[in-house]
């Protein structure tokens, strides 16, 4: 008999919402699995603590714990490996300065605050990340699959005839970065649980779960979107499978 799987959406540095959500889950068992769909850092004020908590979560619960790579983890690895990526680290909307401040133990930036020259150099190098955190990010898988669903950060790509299973996707980075209206509207197949795209941006008329609230979990015909804006003014969401129970931090 398959156990329960709890998929948890994009956290984005909001440790308080993570704690609230976890406190509302039922007691976890050895037969359970917890899947984090990525984007643990940036925007929220406590990225360093979120990353450390997710890294150690398997030590605290009897359940199996799977942490996927999100596009923000992937972006930081590109910054470090490619010698900077100004288009990612500078825009305030990406929340990278908040991550830097979190790792340096400094207060989060104000809404209109820009990095100092020293901070800009640190952002462009990613030099503030501990080695063990970088090793952890590099090891994060691009997807996970069990009896209930396929779990991926962003979605599936279409091939020549149909949407591709992650194993058959040649460019795995697409699983972290794609925002494909075609997938949201037309994918039919095994259930896919994804984050990355805020549910407020998904087609509300296709959601069978509280369609009157576009910021809530999005339940399409064969896909469930669980990025409900945590770390950027929203809240954190989890879905339990196969029961399809929904848990929220708000």
C-alpha positions as CSV (number, residue, x, y, z in Angstrom):
1,X,0.0,0.0,0.0
2,X,1.6,3.3,-1.1
3,X,2.2,5.8,1.7
4,X,1.2,9.4,1.8
5,X,3.2,12.1,0.0
6,X,3.2,15.8,1.1
7,X,4.4,18.2,-1.6
8,X,5.4,21.6,-0.3
9,X,5.6,24.7,-2.5
10,X,8.2,27.4,-3.0
11,X,9.3,28.8,0.4
12,X,11.5,31.7,-0.7
13,X,13.2,32.4,2.6
14,X,10.1,32.6,4.8
15,X,10.9,30.4,7.8
16,X,7.9,31.5,9.8
17,X,5.5,30.3,7.1
18,X,7.4,27.0,6.8
19,X,7.1,26.3,10.5
20,X,3.4,27.2,10.4
21,X,2.7,24.9,7.5
22,X,4.7,22.0,9.0
23,X,2.8,22.4,12.3
24,X,-0.5,21.8,10.4
25,X,0.5,18.6,8.7
26,X,-0.5,15.3,10.4
27,X,2.1,13.4,12.3
28,X,4.5,12.0,9.7
29,X,5.2,8.2,9.5
30,X,8.0,6.0,8.1
31,X,5.8,5.3,5.1
32,X,5.3,8.9,4.2
33,X,7.3,11.1,1.8
34,X,7.8,14.9,2.0
35,X,8.7,16.6,-1.3
36,X,9.9,20.2,-1.4
37,X,9.6,21.5,-5.0
38,X,12.5,24.0,-4.8
39,X,13.1,27.7,-4.4
40,X,14.2,27.7,-0.7
41,X,15.9,31.1,-0.9
42,X,15.6,34.7,-2.1
43,X,12.9,37.4,-1.4
44,X,12.1,36.3,2.2
45,X,14.2,37.5,5.2
46,X,15.6,34.1,6.4
47,X,16.9,32.2,3.4
48,X,20.0,30.8,5.3
49,X,17.8,29.4,8.0
50,X,15.3,27.9,5.6
51,X,18.1,26.2,3.6
52,X,19.6,24.8,6.8
53,X,16.3,23.6,8.1
54,X,15.4,21.8,4.8
55,X,18.9,20.3,4.6
56,X,18.4,18.8,8.1
57,X,14.7,18.0,8.0
58,X,15.3,14.3,7.2
59,X,17.0,14.1,10.7
60,X,13.9,15.3,12.4
61,X,11.1,13.1,10.9
62,X,10.7,9.4,10.1
63,X,9.4,10.1,6.6
64,X,11.5,10.1,3.5
65,X,12.5,13.6,2.5
66,X,13.1,14.8,-1.1
67,X,14.3,18.3,-1.8
68,X,14.2,19.3,-5.5
69,X,16.3,22.0,-7.2
70,X,14.4,25.2,-8.0
71,X,15.3,27.8,-10.6
72,X,16.6,30.1,-7.8
73,X,19.1,27.4,-6.6
74,X,20.0,26.8,-10.2
75,X,20.5,30.6,-10.8
76,X,22.9,30.9,-7.9
77,X,24.9,28.0,-9.2
78,X,25.1,29.8,-12.5
79,X,26.3,32.9,-10.8
80,X,29.1,31.0,-9.1
81,X,30.1,28.9,-12.0
82,X,29.8,31.6,-14.6
83,X,31.5,34.4,-12.9
84,X,28.4,36.5,-12.1
85,X,24.9,37.0,-13.5
86,X,23.9,40.6,-13.0
87,X,20.5,40.1,-14.7
88,X,19.6,37.8,-11.8
89,X,21.3,39.2,-8.7
90,X,20.5,42.9,-9.3
91,X,16.7,43.1,-9.9
92,X,15.0,43.7,-6.6
93,X,12.1,41.4,-7.6
94,X,14.5,38.4,-7.4
95,X,15.3,39.1,-3.8
96,X,19.0,38.2,-3.9
97,X,20.1,40.9,-1.6
98,X,17.9,39.5,1.1
99,X,19.7,36.2,0.7
100,X,23.1,37.8,1.0
101,X,22.0,39.7,4.1
102,X,20.6,36.5,5.6
103,X,23.9,34.6,5.2
104,X,25.8,37.5,6.6
105,X,23.5,37.8,9.6
106,X,22.4,41.3,8.7
107,X,18.8,42.8,8.6
108,X,16.9,42.3,5.4
109,X,16.9,45.2,2.9
110,X,14.0,47.6,2.7
111,X,11.7,47.6,-0.3
112,X,13.7,50.2,-2.3
113,X,17.1,49.4,-0.9
114,X,19.9,48.6,-3.4
115,X,23.2,46.8,-2.6
116,X,26.3,48.6,-1.7
117,X,29.4,48.3,-3.9
118,X,30.8,45.7,-1.6
119,X,27.5,43.8,-1.5
120,X,27.3,43.9,-5.3
121,X,30.6,42.2,-5.6
122,X,29.5,39.5,-3.1
123,X,26.3,39.0,-5.1
124,X,28.1,38.6,-8.4
125,X,30.5,36.1,-6.9
126,X,28.2,34.2,-4.6
127,X,31.2,34.0,-2.2
128,X,29.0,34.2,0.9
129,X,27.5,30.7,0.4
130,X,29.1,28.0,2.6
131,X,30.7,25.2,0.7
132,X,28.4,22.6,2.2
133,X,25.4,24.6,1.0
134,X,26.7,24.8,-2.5
135,X,27.4,21.0,-2.5
136,X,23.9,20.4,-1.3
137,X,22.4,22.7,-4.1
138,X,24.5,20.9,-6.7
139,X,23.1,17.5,-5.6
140,X,19.4,18.5,-5.6
141,X,17.5,16.4,-8.2
142,X,15.5,17.9,-11.0
143,X,12.4,15.8,-10.3
144,X,10.9,13.0,-8.3
145,X,8.2,10.5,-9.1
146,X,6.2,8.0,-7.0
147,X,2.9,6.1,-7.4
148,X,0.9,9.3,-7.0
149,X,2.5,11.9,-9.2
150,X,5.5,13.4,-10.9
151,X,7.0,16.3,-8.8
152,X,9.0,19.0,-10.6
153,X,9.8,22.6,-9.9
154,X,8.3,24.3,-13.1
155,X,6.6,21.8,-15.4
156,X,7.0,19.5,-18.3
157,X,8.2,20.3,-21.8
158,X,6.3,19.2,-25.0
159,X,8.1,17.0,-27.4
160,X,7.2,16.5,-31.1
161,X,3.9,14.8,-30.2
162,X,3.2,15.0,-26.5
163,X,4.6,16.3,-23.2
164,X,7.9,14.6,-22.3
165,X,8.5,12.6,-19.1
166,X,11.4,14.3,-17.2
167,X,13.6,11.3,-17.9
168,X,13.1,12.0,-21.6
169,X,13.7,15.8,-21.4
170,X,17.1,16.4,-23.0
171,X,17.7,19.8,-21.4
172,X,16.9,19.2,-17.8
173,X,17.1,22.9,-16.9
174,X,13.8,23.4,-18.7
175,X,12.2,21.5,-15.8
176,X,13.3,24.4,-13.5
177,X,12.6,27.4,-15.7
178,X,9.7,26.8,-18.1
179,X,6.5,28.8,-17.9
180,X,4.5,27.2,-20.6
181,X,0.8,28.1,-21.1
182,X,0.5,25.0,-23.2
183,X,1.4,22.8,-20.3
184,X,-0.9,24.5,-17.9
185,X,-3.9,24.2,-20.3
186,X,-3.3,21.1,-22.3
187,X,-1.2,18.5,-20.4
188,X,-3.0,15.2,-19.9
189,X,-1.3,12.3,-18.3
190,X,0.0,11.2,-14.9
191,X,-0.6,13.9,-12.2
192,X,2.2,16.5,-12.0
193,X,2.7,18.7,-9.0
194,X,4.7,21.9,-9.7
195,X,5.7,25.3,-8.2
196,X,7.6,28.2,-9.9
197,X,4.6,30.0,-11.4
198,X,2.5,31.8,-8.9
199,X,-1.0,30.3,-9.0
200,X,-2.5,33.8,-9.5
201,X,-1.0,33.6,-13.0
202,X,-2.5,30.2,-13.9
203,X,-5.8,29.9,-15.8
204,X,-8.4,30.3,-13.0
205,X,-11.2,28.8,-15.1
206,X,-9.3,25.4,-15.2
207,X,-8.9,25.1,-11.4
208,X,-11.3,22.8,-9.6
209,X,-10.1,24.1,-6.2
210,X,-11.5,27.4,-5.0
211,X,-11.5,29.0,-8.4
212,X,-13.0,32.1,-6.8
213,X,-9.6,32.7,-5.1
214,X,-6.9,32.8,-7.8
215,X,-4.1,33.1,-5.2
216,X,-5.0,29.6,-3.8
217,X,-3.7,26.2,-4.9
218,X,-4.4,25.6,-8.6
219,X,-5.9,22.2,-9.5
220,X,-5.9,21.7,-13.2
221,X,-7.1,18.6,-15.0
222,X,-3.8,16.7,-14.6
223,X,-1.6,19.2,-12.8
224,X,-1.5,20.9,-9.4
225,X,0.3,24.2,-8.9
226,X,1.4,25.0,-5.4
227,X,3.4,28.3,-5.6
228,X,1.1,30.5,-3.6
229,X,3.5,33.4,-3.2
230,X,5.4,32.5,0.0
231,X,8.2,35.0,0.6
232,X,6.6,37.6,-1.6
233,X,3.4,38.5,0.2
234,X,1.6,35.2,-0.1
235,X,1.6,32.0,1.9
236,X,2.9,28.5,1.8
237,X,0.9,25.6,0.6
238,X,1.2,21.8,0.7
239,X,-0.9,19.1,-0.9
240,X,-1.2,15.5,0.4
241,X,-1.5,12.7,-2.1
242,X,-3.4,10.6,-2.8
243,X,-6.0,12.2,-0.6
244,X,-5.6,15.6,-2.2
245,X,-5.9,17.4,1.1
246,X,-4.6,20.9,1.1
247,X,-2.6,22.6,3.9
248,X,-1.8,26.3,4.2
249,X,0.3,28.6,6.4
250,X,-2.2,31.4,6.4
